[in-house]
Amino acid sequence: MSSKSTAAERTRAAAEPGILALVIMLAWLVPGAGHLWQGRRQKGIVFLLALPLMFAVGLMLSGRLFPLELSEPLVFLGAIADRGIGFPFFLARFMDAGAGLVTAVSYEYGNTFLMTAGLLNLLVILDAYDIAVGRK
Amino acid sequence: MTSHFWIMVLFAFFVSLVFAVLMRDDPRAQLKTAGMMLGAFVVAAYVLGWLMYPLPL
């Protein structure tokens, strides 16, 4: 009973537009942070560990972080997916990782890991949003 | 790490884990769902791989 009222109080607080935007930004920048901030510690820790690790595996497999090129629609969509992971993407770019080695046997696998990690984080952001507005 | 099979298993592991944690709230239910999804992904990929073996005909 007490945990339900606590969750309801949290929901009311988070439903304010400013805080809602903060939750979404936080959830995008740091995978799992949206859940951690709203008290869903177990879920948040799993996302915080699993998604950056998946992204790192993609880099290890010689995947490429695609540039935002509107002239190439598929590359553009890949670039959006890559950026879904938030801070790890910018960290990788800062460290000059993610150039991609197209001749590597694992190149396409690497791309798949990188893009899927970003897309999964977008789902995690939607889940954090649902919690914030009281749907979950 | 160039084994196609183990890369596929690793990919299935991450996807199963994230989906299970998103879908279920109880840790035991999450583990059960993740295990079932991982098994389904791996078996489906293995079966589809063999079905495509004779292609192109």
N, CA and C atoms of all chains as a GROMACS GRO file, in nm:
protein
  579
    1MET      N    1   0.083  -0.121   0.000
    1MET     CA    2   0.000   0.000   0.000
    1MET      C    3   0.086   0.126   0.000
    2SER      N    4   0.188   0.123   0.092
    2SER     CA    5   0.271   0.243   0.105
    2SER      C    6   0.351   0.266  -0.024
    3SER      N    7   0.398   0.156  -0.088
    3SER     CA    8   0.477   0.172  -0.211
    3SER      C    9   0.390   0.228  -0.324
    4LYS      N   10   0.258   0.194  -0.323
    4LYS     CA   11   0.169   0.246  -0.426
    4LYS      C   12   0.154   0.398  -0.413
    5SER      N   13   0.134   0.445  -0.289
    5SER     CA   14   0.117   0.589  -0.271
    5SER      C   15   0.246   0.663  -0.305
    6THR      N   16   0.360   0.600  -0.276
    6THR     CA   17   0.488   0.663  -0.309
    6THR      C   18   0.500   0.676  -0.460
    7ALA      N   19   0.463   0.571  -0.532
    7ALA     CA   20   0.470   0.574  -0.678
    7ALA      C   21   0.376   0.680  -0.733
    8ALA      N   22   0.257   0.694  -0.671
    8ALA     CA   23   0.161   0.794  -0.717
    8ALA      C   24   0.213   0.935  -0.696
    9GLU      N   25   0.277   0.955  -0.580
    9GLU     CA   26   0.336   1.087  -0.553
    9GLU      C   27   0.444   1.120  -0.654
   10ARG      N   28   0.527   1.016  -0.683
   10ARG     CA   29   0.635   1.035  -0.780
   10ARG      C   30   0.577   1.071  -0.917
   11THR      N   31   0.469   1.001  -0.954
   11THR     CA   32   0.405   1.023  -1.083
   11THR      C   33   0.353   1.165  -1.094
   12ARG      N   34   0.285   1.212  -0.988
   12ARG     CA   35   0.231   1.348  -0.990
   12ARG      C   36   0.343   1.451  -1.009
   13ALA      N   37   0.454   1.426  -0.938
   13ALA     CA   38   0.566   1.520  -0.947
   13ALA      C   39   0.626   1.519  -1.087
   14ALA      N   40   0.638   1.399  -1.144
   14ALA     CA   41   0.704   1.387  -1.274
   14ALA      C   42   0.615   1.430  -1.389
   15ALA      N   43   0.482   1.439  -1.365
   15ALA     CA   44   0.391   1.470  -1.475
   15ALA      C   45   0.400   1.617  -1.515
   16GLU      N   46   0.466   1.700  -1.437
   16GLU     CA   47   0.485   1.840  -1.477
   16GLU      C   48   0.571   1.844  -1.603
   17PRO      N   49   0.532   1.928  -1.702
   17PRO     CA   50   0.602   1.925  -1.832
   17PRO      C   51   0.752   1.942  -1.824
   18GLY      N   52   0.799   2.033  -1.738
   18GLY     CA   53   0.943   2.056  -1.727
   18GLY      C   54   1.016   1.932  -1.679
   19ILE      N   55   0.959   1.870  -1.577
   19ILE     CA   56   1.023   1.750  -1.521
   19ILE      C   57   1.014   1.633  -1.620
   20LEU      N   58   0.903   1.629  -1.693
   20LEU     CA   59   0.884   1.525  -1.794
   20LEU      C   60   0.993   1.536  -1.901
   21ALA      N   61   1.019   1.658  -1.946
   21ALA     CA   62   1.124   1.681  -2.047
   21ALA      C   63   1.261   1.642  -1.991
   22LEU      N   64   1.281   1.672  -1.862
   22LEU     CA   65   1.408   1.637  -1.797
   22LEU      C   66   1.426   1.486  -1.792
   23VAL      N   67   1.318   1.415  -1.760
   23VAL     CA   68   1.323   1.267  -1.755
   23VAL      C   69   1.361   1.212  -1.892
   24ILE      N   70   1.299   1.266  -1.997
   24ILE     CA   71   1.325   1.218  -2.133
   24ILE      C   72   1.470   1.246  -2.173
   25MET      N   73   1.517   1.367  -2.145
   25MET     CA   74   1.655   1.403  -2.179
   25MET      C   75   1.756   1.316  -2.103
   26LEU      N   76   1.726   1.297  -1.974
   26LEU     CA   77   1.814   1.216  -1.889
   26LEU      C   78   1.816   1.071  -1.938
   27ALA      N   79   1.696   1.019  -1.973
   27ALA     CA   80   1.686   0.881  -2.020
   27ALA      C   81   1.758   0.862  -2.153
   28TRP      N   82   1.759   0.966  -2.236
   28TRP     CA   83   1.830   0.956  -2.364
   28TRP      C   84   1.981   0.963  -2.342
   29LEU      N   85   2.025   1.060  -2.263
   29LEU     CA   86   2.169   1.081  -2.244
   29LEU      C   87   2.237   0.962  -2.176
   30VAL      N   88   2.176   0.913  -2.070
   30VAL     CA   89   2.234   0.801  -1.995
   30VAL      C   90   2.131   0.688  -1.992
   31PRO      N   91   2.156   0.580  -2.068
   31PRO     CA   92   2.058   0.470  -2.069
   31PRO      C   93   2.025   0.422  -1.928
   32GLY      N   94   1.896   0.416  -1.896
   32GLY     CA   95   1.853   0.370  -1.764
   32GLY      C   96   1.838   0.481  -1.661
   33ALA      N   97   1.891   0.600  -1.690
   33ALA     CA   98   1.886   0.708  -1.591
   33ALA      C   99   1.742   0.754  -1.564
   34GLY      N  100   1.656   0.748  -1.665
   34GLY     CA  101   1.516   0.785  -1.647
   34GLY      C  102   1.447   0.695  -1.546
   35HIS      N  103   1.480   0.566  -1.552
   35HIS     CA  104   1.423   0.470  -1.456
   35HIS      C  105   1.484   0.490  -1.318
   36LEU      N  106   1.615   0.509  -1.313
   36LEU     CA  107   1.681   0.528  -1.184
   36LEU      C  108   1.625   0.651  -1.113
   37TRP      N  109   1.605   0.758  -1.188
   37TRP     CA  110   1.557   0.883  -1.130
   37TRP      C  111   1.415   0.869  -1.075
   38GLN      N  112   1.338   0.776  -1.135
   38GLN     CA  113   1.200   0.757  -1.090
   38GLN      C  114   1.186   0.642  -0.991
   39GLY      N  115   1.299   0.595  -0.940
   39GLY     CA  116   1.295   0.493  -0.835
   39GLY      C  117   1.287   0.351  -0.884
   40ARG      N  118   1.297   0.329  -1.016
   40ARG     CA  119   1.296   0.190  -1.068
   40ARG      C  120   1.442   0.145  -1.080
   41ARG      N  121   1.501   0.118  -0.964
   41ARG     CA  122   1.645   0.096  -0.958
   41ARG      C  123   1.691  -0.029  -1.034
   42GLN      N  124   1.618  -0.139  -1.013
   42GLN     CA  125   1.661  -0.265  -1.076
   42GLN      C  126   1.660  -0.254  -1.228
   43LYS      N  127   1.551  -0.198  -1.282
   43LYS     CA  128   1.542  -0.183  -1.428
   43LYS      C  129   1.650  -0.086  -1.478
   44GLY      N  130   1.666   0.024  -1.406
   44GLY     CA  131   1.763   0.124  -1.446
   44GLY      C  132   1.904   0.069  -1.453
   45ILE      N  133   1.941  -0.011  -1.353
   45ILE     CA  134   2.077  -0.067  -1.350
   45ILE      C  135   2.098  -0.163  -1.468
   46VAL      N  136   1.996  -0.245  -1.497
   46VAL     CA  137   2.009  -0.339  -1.611
   46VAL      C  138   2.029  -0.261  -1.740
   47PHE      N  139   1.950  -0.156  -1.762
   47PHE     CA  140   1.965  -0.076  -1.886
   47PHE      C  141   2.100  -0.005  -1.888
   48LEU      N  142   2.140   0.046  -1.773
   48LEU     CA  143   2.266   0.119  -1.763
   48LEU      C  144   2.386   0.031  -1.797
   49LEU      N  145   2.377  -0.097  -1.763
   49LEU     CA  146   2.488  -0.188  -1.793
   49LEU      C  147   2.475  -0.248  -1.934
   50ALA      N  148   2.355  -0.295  -1.968
   50ALA     CA  149   2.338  -0.373  -2.091
   50ALA      C  150   2.352  -0.288  -2.218
   51LEU      N  151   2.290  -0.171  -2.221
   51LEU     CA  152   2.289  -0.095  -2.347
   51LEU      C  153   2.425  -0.036  -2.384
   52PRO      N  154   2.498   0.030  -2.292
   52PRO     CA  155   2.633   0.075  -2.329
   52PRO      C  156   2.726  -0.041  -2.363
   53LEU      N  157   2.706  -0.157  -2.295
   53LEU     CA  158   2.789  -0.274  -2.326
   53LEU      C  159   2.760  -0.324  -2.468
   54MET      N  160   2.634  -0.327  -2.504
   54MET     CA  161   2.597  -0.368  -2.641
   54MET      C  162   2.657  -0.272  -2.744
   55PHE      N  163   2.653  -0.143  -2.712
   55PHE     CA  164   2.711  -0.041  -2.799
   55PHE      C  165   2.863  -0.062  -2.812
   56ALA      N  166   2.928  -0.092  -2.699
   56ALA     CA  167   3.073  -0.114  -2.700
   56ALA      C  168   3.108  -0.238  -2.782
   57VAL      N  169   3.026  -0.342  -2.772
   57VAL     CA  170   3.050  -0.463  -2.852
   57VAL      C  171   3.040  -0.428  -3.002
   58GLY      N  172   2.945  -0.343  -3.037
   58GLY     CA  173   2.931  -0.298  -3.176
   58GLY      C  174   3.057  -0.228  -3.225
   59LEU      N  175   3.116  -0.147  -3.140
   59LEU     CA  176   3.241  -0.079  -3.176
   59LEU      C  177   3.356  -0.180  -3.190
   60MET      N  178   3.358  -0.279  -3.098
   60MET     CA  179   3.463  -0.382  -3.105
   60MET      C  180   3.451  -0.466  -3.232
   61LEU      N  181   3.330  -0.479  -3.283
   61LEU     CA  182   3.309  -0.559  -3.404
   61LEU      C  183   3.331  -0.476  -3.532
   62SER      N  184   3.397  -0.362  -3.518
   62SER     CA  185   3.432  -0.274  -3.632
   62SER      C  186   3.310  -0.211  -3.698
   63GLY      N  187   3.205  -0.187  -3.618
   63GLY     CA  188   3.087  -0.119  -3.672
   63GLY      C  189   3.114   0.028  -3.696
   64ARG      N  190   3.027   0.090  -3.775
   64ARG     CA  191   3.046   0.231  -3.811
   64ARG      C  192   2.936   0.318  -3.750
   65LEU      N  193   2.976   0.433  -3.699
   65LEU     CA  194   2.877   0.532  -3.654
   65LEU      C  195   2.848   0.621  -3.773
   66PHE      N  196   2.727   0.609  -3.827
   66PHE     CA  197   2.695   0.675  -3.953
   66PHE      C  198   2.678   0.826  -3.937
   67PRO      N  199   2.720   0.903  -4.038
   67PRO     CA  200   2.700   1.049  -4.035
   67PRO      C  201   2.557   1.084  -4.073
   68LEU      N  202   2.511   1.201  -4.032
   68LEU     CA  203   2.375   1.246  -4.066
   68LEU      C  204   2.376   1.299  -4.210
   69GLU      N  205   2.350   1.211  -4.304
   69GLU     CA  206   2.350   1.250  -4.445
   69GLU      C  207   2.210   1.236  -4.502
   70LEU      N  208   2.145   1.351  -4.525
   70LEU     CA  209   2.007   1.347  -4.576
   70LEU      C  210   2.000   1.294  -4.719
   71SER      N  211   2.111   1.306  -4.794
   71SER     CA  212   2.111   1.259  -4.933
   71SER      C  213   2.107   1.106  -4.942
   72GLU      N  214   2.143   1.038  -4.832
   72GLU     CA  215   2.139   0.891  -4.828
   72GLU      C  216   2.039   0.849  -4.720
   73PRO      N  217   1.913   0.823  -4.760
   73PRO     CA  218   1.809   0.799  -4.658
   73PRO      C  219   1.839   0.684  -4.562
   74LEU      N  220   1.896   0.574  -4.612
   74LEU     CA  221   1.923   0.461  -4.522
   74LEU      C  222   2.036   0.493  -4.425
   75VAL      N  223   2.136   0.565  -4.474
   75VAL     CA  224   2.247   0.608  -4.387
   75VAL      C  225   2.192   0.704  -4.281
   76PHE      N  226   2.100   0.792  -4.324
   76PHE     CA  227   2.040   0.889  -4.231
   76PHE      C  228   1.963   0.817  -4.119
   77LEU      N  229   1.885   0.715  -4.158
   77LEU     CA  230   1.810   0.639  -4.057
   77LEU      C  231   1.905   0.565  -3.962
   78GLY      N  232   2.012   0.510  -4.019
   78GLY     CA  233   2.114   0.444  -3.937
   78GLY      C  234   2.177   0.542  -3.840
   79ALA      N  235   2.200   0.665  -3.888
   79ALA     CA  236   2.260   0.768  -3.802
   79ALA      C  237   2.167   0.803  -3.686
   80ILE      N  238   2.037   0.811  -3.714
   80ILE     CA  239   1.940   0.839  -3.607
   80ILE      C  240   1.943   0.727  -3.502
   81ALA      N  241   1.946   0.602  -3.553
   81ALA     CA  242   1.948   0.487  -3.461
   81ALA      C  243   2.076   0.490  -3.376
   82ASP      N  244   2.189   0.520  -3.439
   82ASP     CA  245   2.316   0.527  -3.365
   82ASP      C  246   2.309   0.629  -3.251
   83ARG      N  247   2.245   0.742  -3.279
   83ARG     CA  248   2.240   0.850  -3.181
   83ARG      C  249   2.141   0.825  -3.068
   84GLY      N  250   2.059   0.722  -3.082
   84GLY     CA  251   1.961   0.689  -2.978
   84GLY      C  252   2.024   0.650  -2.845
   85ILE      N  253   2.149   0.609  -2.846
   85ILE     CA  254   2.214   0.563  -2.723
   85ILE      C  255   2.258   0.679  -2.634
   86GLY      N  256   2.264   0.801  -2.690
   86GLY     CA  257   2.297   0.919  -2.608
   86GLY      C  258   2.445   0.938  -2.584
   87PHE      N  259   2.482   0.954  -2.457
   87PHE     CA  260   2.620   0.990  -2.420
   87PHE      C  261   2.725   0.893  -2.475
   88PRO      N  262   2.704   0.759  -2.470
   88PRO     CA  263   2.806   0.669  -2.525
   88PRO      C  264   2.839   0.699  -2.672
   89PHE      N  265   2.742   0.747  -2.749
   89PHE     CA  266   2.768   0.783  -2.888
   89PHE      C  267   2.868   0.899  -2.894
   90PHE      N  268   2.842   1.004  -2.816
   90PHE     CA  269   2.930   1.121  -2.818
   90PHE      C  270   3.069   1.087  -2.764
   91LEU      N  271   3.073   0.999  -2.664
   91LEU     CA  272   3.200   0.955  -2.610
   91LEU      C  273   3.280   0.880  -2.717
   92ALA      N  274   3.213   0.793  -2.791
   92ALA     CA  275   3.280   0.717  -2.897
   92ALA      C  276   3.333   0.812  -3.004
   93ARG      N  277   3.252   0.912  -3.042
   93ARG     CA  278   3.297   1.008  -3.143
   93ARG      C  279   3.417   1.088  -3.093
   94PHE      N  280   3.412   1.125  -2.964
   94PHE     CA  281   3.520   1.200  -2.903
   94PHE      C  282   3.651   1.119  -2.904
   95MET      N  283   3.637   0.987  -2.887
   95MET     CA  284   3.754   0.900  -2.884
   95MET      C  285   3.792   0.849  -3.023
   96ASP      N  286   3.730   0.905  -3.126
   96ASP     CA  287   3.758   0.866  -3.265
   96ASP      C  288   3.728   0.718  -3.290
   97ALA      N  289   3.634   0.662  -3.216
   97ALA     CA  290   3.593   0.523  -3.240
   97ALA      C  291   3.475   0.524  -3.337
   98GLY      N  292   3.446   0.409  -3.393
   98GLY     CA  293   3.328   0.398  -3.480
   98GLY      C  294   3.351   0.443  -3.622
   99ALA      N  295   3.478   0.440  -3.666
   99ALA     CA  296   3.505   0.475  -3.806
   99ALA      C  297   3.452   0.364  -3.897
  100GLY      N  298   3.450   0.241  -3.847
  100GLY     CA  299   3.401   0.129  -3.926
  100GLY      C  300   3.507   0.077  -4.021
  101LEU      N  301   3.517  -0.054  -4.026
  101LEU     CA  302   3.614  -0.118  -4.118
  101LEU      C  303   3.532  -0.209  -4.209
  102VAL      N  304   3.503  -0.156  -4.329
  102VAL     CA  305   3.409  -0.226  -4.416
  102VAL      C  306   3.461  -0.362  -4.463
  103THR      N  307   3.592  -0.382  -4.458
  103THR     CA  308   3.648  -0.511  -4.500
  103THR      C  309   3.647  -0.614  -4.387
  104ALA      N  310   3.617  -0.571  -4.265
  104ALA     CA  311   3.614  -0.665  -4.151
  104ALA      C  312   3.494  -0.758  -4.166
  105VAL      N  313   3.515  -0.885  -4.130
  105VAL     CA  314   3.408  -0.983  -4.145
  105VAL      C  315   3.290  -0.949  -4.053
  106SER      N  316   3.317  -0.878  -3.944
  106SER     CA  317   3.211  -0.848  -3.847
  106SER      C  318   3.152  -0.707  -3.865
  107TYR      N  319   3.185  -0.641  -3.977
  107TYR     CA  320   3.141  -0.502  -3.998
  107TYR      C  321   2.988  -0.486  -3.987
  108GLU      N  322   2.914  -0.571  -4.060
  108GLU     CA  323   2.767  -0.558  -4.057
  108GLU      C  324   2.711  -0.594  -3.920
  109TYR      N  325   2.773  -0.692  -3.855
  109TYR     CA  326   2.730  -0.727  -3.718
  109TYR      C  327   2.750  -0.607  -3.625
  110GLY      N  328   2.866  -0.544  -3.640
  110GLY     CA  329   2.895  -0.426  -3.557
  110GLY      C  330   2.790  -0.318  -3.577
  111ASN      N  331   2.758  -0.290  -3.704
  111ASN     CA  332   2.654  -0.190  -3.732
  111ASN      C  333   2.521  -0.228  -3.667
  112THR      N  334   2.488  -0.357  -3.675
  112THR     CA  335   2.361  -0.404  -3.616
  112THR      C  336   2.360  -0.384  -3.465
  113PHE      N  337   2.470  -0.416  -3.399
  113PHE     CA  338   2.478  -0.395  -3.254
  113PHE      C  339   2.464  -0.246  -3.220
  114LEU      N  340   2.534  -0.161  -3.295
  114LEU     CA  341   2.532  -0.017  -3.265
  114LEU      C  342   2.392   0.041  -3.283
  115MET      N  343   2.329   0.008  -3.396
  115MET     CA  344   2.196   0.064  -3.423
  115MET      C  345   2.092   0.006  -3.329
  116THR      N  346   2.101  -0.124  -3.300
  116THR     CA  347   2.001  -0.186  -3.212
  116THR      C  348   2.013  -0.131  -3.070
  117ALA      N  349   2.135  -0.107  -3.024
  117ALA     CA  350   2.152  -0.049  -2.890
  117ALA      C  351   2.081   0.087  -2.883
  118GLY      N  352   2.097   0.167  -2.987
  118GLY     CA  353   2.031   0.298  -2.990
  118GLY      C  354   1.880   0.286  -2.996
  119LEU      N  355   1.831   0.193  -3.078
  119LEU     CA  356   1.685   0.177  -3.090
  119LEU      C  357   1.624   0.121  -2.961
  120LEU      N  358   1.697   0.029  -2.896
  120LEU     CA  359   1.647  -0.024  -2.768
  120LEU      C  360   1.641   0.088  -2.664
  121ASN      N  361   1.740   0.179  -2.669
  121ASN     CA  362   1.736   0.291  -2.572
  121ASN      C  363   1.616   0.382  -2.600
  122LEU      N  364   1.576   0.394  -2.727
  122LEU     CA  365   1.456   0.474  -2.755
  122LEU      C  366   1.333   0.408  -2.691
  123LEU      N  367   1.327   0.274  -2.694
  123LEU     CA  368   1.217   0.204  -2.626
  123LEU      C  369   1.222   0.227  -2.475
  124VAL      N  370   1.343   0.225  -2.420
  124VAL     CA  371   1.361   0.249  -2.276
  124VAL      C  372   1.314   0.390  -2.241
  125ILE      N  373   1.342   0.488  -2.330
  125ILE     CA  374   1.296   0.626  -2.306
  125ILE      C  375   1.144   0.630  -2.303
  126LEU      N  376   1.080   0.559  -2.398
  126LEU     CA  377   0.932   0.557  -2.400
  126LEU      C  378   0.878   0.495  -2.272
  127ASP      N  379   0.945   0.390  -2.221
  127ASP     CA  380   0.902   0.326  -2.097
  127ASP      C  381   0.916   0.424  -1.980
  128ALA      N  382   1.027   0.498  -1.977
  128ALA     CA  383   1.047   0.598  -1.871
  128ALA      C  384   0.938   0.705  -1.878
  129TYR      N  385   0.903   0.743  -2.001
  129TYR     CA  386   0.796   0.843  -2.020
  129TYR      C  387   0.662   0.789  -1.966
  130ASP      N  388   0.633   0.662  -2.000
  130ASP     CA  389   0.508   0.601  -1.952
  130ASP      C  390   0.502   0.600  -1.799
  131ILE      N  391   0.615   0.571  -1.736
  131ILE     CA  392   0.619   0.570  -1.590
  131ILE      C  393   0.595   0.712  -1.537
  132ALA      N  394   0.658   0.810  -1.605
  132ALA     CA  395   0.648   0.949  -1.558
  132ALA      C  396   0.505   1.003  -1.567
  133VAL      N  397   0.431   0.962  -1.670
  133VAL     CA  398   0.294   1.013  -1.683
  133VAL      C  399   0.192   0.924  -1.612
  134GLY      N  400   0.240   0.818  -1.545
  134GLY     CA  401   0.153   0.735  -1.463
  134GLY      C  402   0.083   0.623  -1.536
  135ARG      N  403   0.128   0.589  -1.656
  135ARG     CA  404   0.068   0.478  -1.729
  135ARG      C  405   0.117   0.344  -1.677
  136LYS      N  406   0.229   0.344  -1.607
  136LYS     CA  407   0.287   0.217  -1.558
  136LYS      C  408   0.310   0.224  -1.408
  137MET      N  409   3.667  -1.201  -3.242
  137MET     CA  410   3.533  -1.260  -3.227
  137MET      C  411   3.465  -1.265  -3.364
  138THR      N  412   3.487  -1.374  -3.436
  138THR     CA  413   3.432  -1.382  -3.572
  138THR      C  414   3.337  -1.499  -3.591
  139SER      N  415   3.298  -1.565  -3.482
  139SER     CA  416   3.201  -1.674  -3.495
  139SER      C  417   3.062  -1.614  -3.514
  140HIS      N  418   3.003  -1.639  -3.630
  140HIS     CA  419   2.870  -1.585  -3.659
  140HIS      C  420   2.769  -1.632  -3.555
  141PHE      N  421   2.780  -1.759  -3.516
  141PHE     CA  422   2.684  -1.815  -3.422
  141PHE      C  423   2.691  -1.744  -3.287
  142TRP      N  424   2.812  -1.726  -3.234
  142TRP     CA  425   2.823  -1.666  -3.100
  142TRP      C  426   2.791  -1.517  -3.102
  143ILE      N  427   2.819  -1.451  -3.214
  143ILE     CA  428   2.778  -1.310  -3.224
  143ILE      C  429   2.625  -1.302  -3.223
  144MET      N  430   2.561  -1.396  -3.293
  144MET     CA  431   2.414  -1.400  -3.294
  144MET      C  432   2.358  -1.427  -3.155
  145VAL      N  433   2.422  -1.520  -3.082
  145VAL     CA  434   2.377  -1.552  -2.946
  145VAL      C  435   2.392  -1.429  -2.855
  146LEU      N  436   2.505  -1.359  -2.869
  146LEU     CA  437   2.529  -1.239  -2.788
  146LEU      C  438   2.425  -1.131  -2.819
  147PHE      N  439   2.394  -1.113  -2.946
  147PHE     CA  440   2.294  -1.016  -2.988
  147PHE      C  441   2.157  -1.054  -2.928
  148ALA      N  442   2.122  -1.182  -2.940
  148ALA     CA  443   1.994  -1.231  -2.887
  148ALA      C  444   1.988  -1.212  -2.736
  149PHE      N  445   2.102  -1.231  -2.669
  149PHE     CA  446   2.107  -1.214  -2.524
  149PHE      C  447   2.071  -1.069  -2.484
  150PHE      N  448   2.136  -0.972  -2.549
  150PHE     CA  449   2.111  -0.832  -2.515
  150PHE      C  450   1.966  -0.793  -2.543
  151VAL      N  451   1.916  -0.833  -2.660
  151VAL     CA  452   1.779  -0.795  -2.698
  151VAL      C  453   1.679  -0.860  -2.602
  152SER      N  454   1.700  -0.989  -2.570
  152SER     CA  455   1.608  -1.060  -2.479
  152SER      C  456   1.608  -0.995  -2.342
  153LEU      N  457   1.727  -0.961  -2.294
  153LEU     CA  458   1.740  -0.901  -2.161
  153LEU      C  459   1.663  -0.769  -2.153
  154VAL      N  460   1.685  -0.682  -2.250
  154VAL     CA  461   1.621  -0.550  -2.246
  154VAL      C  462   1.469  -0.563  -2.261
  155PHE      N  463   1.425  -0.648  -2.355
  155PHE     CA  464   1.280  -0.665  -2.372
  155PHE      C  465   1.215  -0.723  -2.247
  156ALA      N  466   1.280  -0.824  -2.186
  156ALA     CA  467   1.222  -0.888  -2.067
  156ALA      C  468   1.211  -0.788  -1.952
  157VAL      N  469   1.313  -0.706  -1.934
  157VAL     CA  470   1.311  -0.607  -1.824
  157VAL      C  471   1.206  -0.499  -1.853
  158LEU      N  472   1.189  -0.465  -1.981
  158LEU     CA  473   1.084  -0.368  -2.015
  158LEU      C  474   0.944  -0.424  -1.991
  159MET      N  475   0.928  -0.554  -2.023
  159MET     CA  476   0.793  -0.613  -2.021
  159MET      C  477   0.747  -0.656  -1.882
  160ARG      N  478   0.840  -0.702  -1.798
  160ARG     CA  479   0.803  -0.759  -1.668
  160ARG      C  480   0.860  -0.676  -1.554
  161ASP      N  481   0.789  -0.677  -1.440
  161ASP     CA  482   0.836  -0.602  -1.324
  161ASP      C  483   0.907  -0.690  -1.222
  162ASP      N  484   0.861  -0.815  -1.208
  162ASP     CA  485   0.919  -0.905  -1.110
  162ASP      C  486   1.049  -0.967  -1.165
  163PRO      N  487   1.160  -0.961  -1.087
  163PRO     CA  488   1.288  -1.015  -1.137
  163PRO      C  489   1.281  -1.160  -1.184
  164ARG      N  490   1.204  -1.245  -1.113
  164ARG     CA  491   1.195  -1.386  -1.156
  164ARG      C  492   1.121  -1.398  -1.289
  165ALA      N  493   1.017  -1.318  -1.305
  165ALA     CA  494   0.943  -1.319  -1.432
  165ALA      C  495   1.032  -1.264  -1.544
  166GLN      N  496   1.115  -1.167  -1.511
  166GLN     CA  497   1.208  -1.111  -1.611
  166GLN      C  498   1.306  -1.218  -1.658
  167LEU      N  499   1.360  -1.293  -1.560
  167LEU     CA  500   1.457  -1.399  -1.596
  167LEU      C  501   1.392  -1.505  -1.684
  168LYS      N  502   1.269  -1.544  -1.646
  168LYS     CA  503   1.198  -1.647  -1.721
  168LYS      C  504   1.170  -1.599  -1.864
  169THR      N  505   1.120  -1.477  -1.875
  169THR     CA  506   1.089  -1.421  -2.008
  169THR      C  507   1.216  -1.407  -2.092
  170ALA      N  508   1.324  -1.358  -2.029
  170ALA     CA  509   1.450  -1.340  -2.103
  170ALA      C  510   1.502  -1.476  -2.152
  171GLY      N  511   1.495  -1.577  -2.067
  171GLY     CA  512   1.541  -1.711  -2.105
  171GLY      C  513   1.461  -1.767  -2.221
  172MET      N  514   1.329  -1.751  -2.212
  172MET     CA  515   1.242  -1.804  -2.318
  172MET      C  516   1.267  -1.730  -2.450
  173MET      N  517   1.283  -1.598  -2.441
  173MET     CA  518   1.308  -1.520  -2.563
  173MET      C  519   1.443  -1.555  -2.624
  174LEU      N  520   1.544  -1.569  -2.538
  174LEU     CA  521   1.677  -1.604  -2.588
  174LEU      C  522   1.673  -1.740  -2.659
  175GLY      N  523   1.607  -1.837  -2.594
  175GLY     CA  524   1.595  -1.970  -2.655
  175GLY      C  525   1.522  -1.963  -2.788
  176ALA      N  526   1.413  -1.887  -2.793
  176ALA     CA  527   1.334  -1.875  -2.916
  176ALA      C  528   1.415  -1.810  -3.028
  177PHE      N  529   1.489  -1.704  -2.993
  177PHE     CA  530   1.573  -1.636  -3.093
  177PHE      C  531   1.677  -1.732  -3.152
  178VAL      N  532   1.746  -1.803  -3.062
  178VAL     CA  533   1.856  -1.890  -3.106
  178VAL      C  534   1.802  -2.006  -3.190
  179VAL      N  535   1.695  -2.070  -3.141
  179VAL     CA  536   1.638  -2.184  -3.215
  179VAL      C  537   1.586  -2.137  -3.351
  180ALA      N  538   1.515  -2.024  -3.352
  180ALA     CA  539   1.460  -1.973  -3.479
  180ALA      C  540   1.572  -1.941  -3.578
  181ALA      N  541   1.680  -1.878  -3.529
  181ALA     CA  542   1.791  -1.844  -3.618
  181ALA      C  543   1.858  -1.971  -3.671
  182TYR      N  544   1.872  -2.071  -3.584
  182TYR     CA  545   1.936  -2.197  -3.623
  182TYR      C  546   1.852  -2.269  -3.729
  183VAL      N  547   1.721  -2.278  -3.705
  183VAL     CA  548   1.631  -2.346  -3.799
  183VAL      C  549   1.627  -2.271  -3.933
  184LEU      N  550   1.613  -2.138  -3.925
  184LEU     CA  551   1.609  -2.059  -4.049
  184LEU      C  552   1.741  -2.071  -4.126
  185GLY      N  553   1.851  -2.077  -4.052
  185GLY     CA  554   1.982  -2.092  -4.115
  185GLY      C  555   1.990  -2.221  -4.196
  186TRP      N  556   1.940  -2.331  -4.137
  186TRP     CA  557   1.942  -2.459  -4.209
  186TRP      C  558   1.842  -2.460  -4.324
  187LEU      N  559   1.727  -2.395  -4.305
  187LEU     CA  560   1.628  -2.390  -4.414
  187LEU      C  561   1.684  -2.314  -4.534
  188MET      N  562   1.769  -2.215  -4.507
  188MET     CA  563   1.826  -2.136  -4.617
  188MET      C  564   1.952  -2.199  -4.675
  189TYR      N  565   1.996  -2.308  -4.614
  189TYR     CA  566   2.122  -2.371  -4.656
  189TYR      C  567   2.125  -2.404  -4.806
  190PRO      N  568   2.016  -2.460  -4.863
  190PRO     CA  569   2.022  -2.496  -5.006
  190PRO      C  570   2.009  -2.375  -5.100
  191LEU      N  571   1.986  -2.256  -5.047
  191LEU     CA  572   1.968  -2.138  -5.133
  191LEU      C  573   2.104  -2.075  -5.168
  192PRO      N  574   2.130  -2.022  -5.282
  192PRO     CA  575   2.040  -2.026  -5.397
  192PRO      C  576   2.038  -2.166  -5.459
  193LEU      N  577   1.920  -2.208  -5.501
  193LEU     CA  578   1.902  -2.345  -5.551
  193LEU      C  579   1.980  -2.368  -5.680
   0.00000   0.00000   0.00000
